């Protein structure tokens, strides 16, 4: 199962989950596979095809319960039954409430020995973003922050390139490539005019998402000018200009309209649900401070990535990668649990799942 979990990290299967599989005879690996992309063979099918007749009487290891329904591909359970394997070892059950347990039960009914829950925690970690997507119908959200030792994001003149080192910037590019979408607020576009593409590392460009309640996105921005080459959408409210919306659409930008809050901002939960409805499983937010703060205050962030540069920018430096009121009691503060630390070039890098001991009142970006 450990080998199947390693295999499962490969591929780009979104909006399907990452899955790995191994056909083995005792400790001897006969064949292995992983789910490479949506519409292609699932991991267990890849492994069984490689094994051929050698799978008969052997054990199939798979990190996620085999499917018993037809989607982009036929049910995996049918192929498993036809392969002649005598035993199936499963890491985690399918979290989808509509199909959970169906694959395992059908295998048992056919007389195949089924073992469940092997390295289950690691198997669940492998599908964490997809599990939220499939059970709640909302995108999994990671937040990236980059700050100085004294918590600043720019110097007193507003200069921010570059606070972190090259190694950290490359890690950010890798994070982008591993998510379906990268999201920023309109203020970041107006200030930095970024491209938000993947550079200097292998991987595809994620969908670029701009949260812009009043539809101020300039038609001359790099993001709009390259929308024909890189999938791009802007999330706005009904108060956004119809003329601007039509102009953006004509340039290849998809405009998504979500409900406005009492403050006239984009509803964050509605935004994540709209993205999920378009098969966006995971999103990484790269700021700015107002958007990051609103997402945290709304308890929308699932995972936090913080890069800390060994620089002091001083009390007149631009404060805060996060703009929000925060909790009154430290015990109520969101925290990374468990935190993982390591050096990233000359920077410190801490990341992990975000836990909310006490949910603050809802606020929204825009």
N, C-alpha and C positions, 0 to 999 in steps of 0.2 A: 504493500500500500504506500510505503514511503516513496518508492519509485514512481508510482502512479501520480502522487501529489506533485512531484517534481515535473513530470510530463505535463500535468495540467496547467502549469504556469505559462506554457507556450501557446502560440496562436493568438488570433484576434477574433474571437467568436461572437462578440457583441452583435445583436442583443441576446445571444444565448450565453450560458455560463461557461466558465473555464472547467474542463473535465479532463482527467487523465485515466488511462486504463492499461492493464497488463494481463496477459495470459501466461500462466506459470504452471510448472509441474514441480511441486515442492518449492525448493529454493532456486530452481532453474527457470529463467525467463525465456519463454518461447516467442512471444511477440508483444509489442507495445504500441500505443497510439495516444493521440490527443485530439481534441476538437479544434480544428484549424480555423474555421470560419463558418458563419451562419449559412445554411444551405448545403454544406459539405457533410460528409459522414461524421457521426458522433464518435467519441473516443473509443468506445467499446467495439463499434463496428470496424473502425480502422484496425484495432488489435486483432479482432477475429478474422478479418480478411487476410491479414498477414499470416496468421497461424494456419488458416485453412483446416484441413483434416486433423492437423496436430492439436487442435483445440479439444477434440473429442475426449471426454473423461478428465479434462484438466480443470483448473480453477481460474476464474475470471475475476480480477480485481478492478473495481471502478470507483472513482472518488465520489460520484453522485448516483443516486438510485436511477437505474435505467428507465427510460420513458416508456409508457404504455399507451401513448396516444400519437396520432399522426399530426405533424406540423409541417415544417419545410422538408422533413425527411420521414420515412416510414418509422413505426415504433421499433425501438431497439430490442424490446423483449422478444419480438418475433425472431430476430436474427440470433439472439442468444439461445432460444429454444431449438432453433435449427442447427446450431453449431455443435450440440452434443456435450457442452461443458457440464460437469456434474455439480459444480459448486460456484457460487457467486458471492464475493465479499464486497460489501458496500461501505463507503466512508460515511456519507450523510444521506438522509432521506431527502427527497425533493421537497422543498419548502412550499411549493405551490399548493395551496389548500384544495385546488380542484383535482389534483392528480396524486397528492402525497400518499405514499404507501401502495399505490396501485401496481407499480412495476414489481416490487418485491413480493407482493401477495400473489400475483399471477405466476411468478417463477416458482413459488412454493407449491401452488396448486398443481403445477406441472411436474412436481417431484424433484425439483432441483433444491439442493441445500443452499440456504441463504443465510449469511452472517452479516449483521448490520452494526454500525457504530465503531468501526475500526479506524483509529486516528480521526475520530469524528470532529474534534475541535479544529484540527488543521484543515479538514475537508470543508468545514463551514467557513473558515477564513478564506479559502480559495474562492468561494462563491458569494462573499458578503455583499458586494454591490448589487449583484443580480438578485439575491434573496430579497433585498429591500424593494427593488424594482418590481419583482414578480408578485410579492405579497401585498405591498402598499400602493403600487401604481405610481411611484414617485422616484425620481432620480436620486442616486447616492451622491452626496456632496462632500468633497474634500476642500479644505481651505489652506492656501499657501500664504505664509507671511515671511517677510525678510526685514530684519531690524538690526540696528546697532546695539552695542552693549547697554546703552542707556535708553533703549526702546524707541529710537528715532528712525524715521524712514527717509529723511533727506536733510541736507544742511540748511543753515539759516537762509541761504539764497535760493533754496528749492532744488538744488542739484542732488540727484539720487543715483547716477551712473558713475561708478558702480559701488554700492555699499558692500555687497557680498563678492566673494572671489569667483574665478572662472569655473572651478569645480562645482560650486553650488549652482551657478547659472546653467551648467550642463545638466545637473540633476533636475532642475526645473523643466528643462526641455524634455527630459525623459518622462517626468510626471505628466506633462502635456500629452505626450505620445501614448501614454497608457490609459488615458481617459477619452470618453466619447466626445466631450465638449469642454471648452475652456470659457469661463465666464468672467466678465469685468463690468464695472459700472460706467456710466456715461462720463463721469468726471475724469476717469483714467484715460478715456479716449481723447477728451478735450485737452488734457494736460500733456500726455505722452505720445499720442497718435501711434499706438503700437500696431504690429502686424498680427501678433498672436499665432504665428506659425511655428512648426517644429523645425529647428535648425541644428546642425552639427551633431545630431544623433539619429539613429535609424528609427523609423516609425512614420505613421500617417499623421496628417494634420487633423486635429479634432474640429468639430463644429465650433465656430466662434459665436458666443452669445453675449450680446450687449444689453444690459438692463437700463432702460431709458424711458422713464415714465412720460416725459413730455416730447419725446421724439426729436431730440436735439442733435442726433448723430449727423455730422457733416457729410455731405455727398463727396467731398474732396478727401476724406480720411483714407488712410491706407487700407483699412478694413473694408470699406465700401468699394474702393477702387479695385480690390482683388477678390471681390465676392463671386465673380464668375469662375474663379479658379479654386477657391476654398469655401466650403459650405459655411454660410453665415446667417444668423438670425438676430433680430432685435426684439426684445420684449418690452412692450409699452402698455399704456392704458387707453381707455376710450378718449381721453383728452388729447392724445397725440394727433398731430396734423394729418388730415387725410391726404393732402397734396404731397407731403413729405413721405408718407407711407407708400403712395403710388410710385413716387420717384425711386424710392429704395427698392421696391419690388421690381421695377423695370431694370435695375442694375444687378439683380440677382440676390438681393437680401430678402429673406423671408421675414415678414412682420407678424409677430404673435401678440395678440391683445389679451391681457389678463385683467381681472377686476382691480380697481384702484382702492386703496385703503382710505380711511378718513383723512389722512394727510396727503392724499393724491399720489401715493407711491405704488409701485408694482407689488402685488401680493406674492410673497416668496413661495409659499406652498403651492399656489396656483401655477407659478412659474415652473417649479420642479415637476409638477404633474403634466403640464403642457409638454415639457421636454421628454418626459417618459412616454407620453402618448405618441411621440415621434421616434421611439426606439432609442432614446438616449438613456443609457443605463447609469453612467457615471459622469460627474461634472467636477472639474477642479476650478475653484474660484481664485483669481489672482488679484483681487481688490477692486476698488480702493478701500480706504478706511471706513467710509460710510456704509458701503455694501457689506463689507466684512462684519462690521458691528451689528448691522441689522440682521444678518443671517445668524450670528451668535445669539443675539437677544431673542430671536425667534426659535432657538434650539434646532436650527435646520442643518447645522454642520455635523457630519458623521465622523470626519477624520481631519486631523490638523497636522500640518507640516510647517515647521518654523526653522528658518535659517538665521543664525545669530552671528553677525560679523564682529571681530575683535577691534571695534573702533568706537570712539566716543565722539558724538557729534555735538554735544553741548546743549545747554538749556534753551538756546534759541533755535536749535534744529527743529525741523518739522516734526511735531509729536505724533506718536501713535499710529501703528498699522491698523488699529481697530478703534472706531469711533462709536462708543456706546457707554451707557451709564454704568453698567456692570452691577454686581450684587453688593449689598451692604455688608454681608458677612463672608469672610474668606471661605468658610466651609460650604457656602452655596455656590462658589465659583465653578464654572465648567473646567474640567481638567483632563489631560491626556492620561488614560489608564488602560493598559500599562504603557508607560513612556519608553521609547527606544531612543538612545543617544548614540551618536558617532561623529567623528570628525569628517568634515566635508572640505577638503583643502585646508585653508586657514580658518574656516568657520566651524561653528558647532551646529549640528543638525539634530533636532528632536521631532519625533512624529509618533502618531498612534491614534487609536480611536478616542473620540471625545465623549466624555461622560458628563451629564447634566444633573448634579445633585438636586437642584431646584430650578424649575423652569421660570424664566423671567416673563414679564408681559410681552405680548407680541408687538414687534415693530417690523418695518419693511423697508427694503432698499428702493432706490429709484432715482 
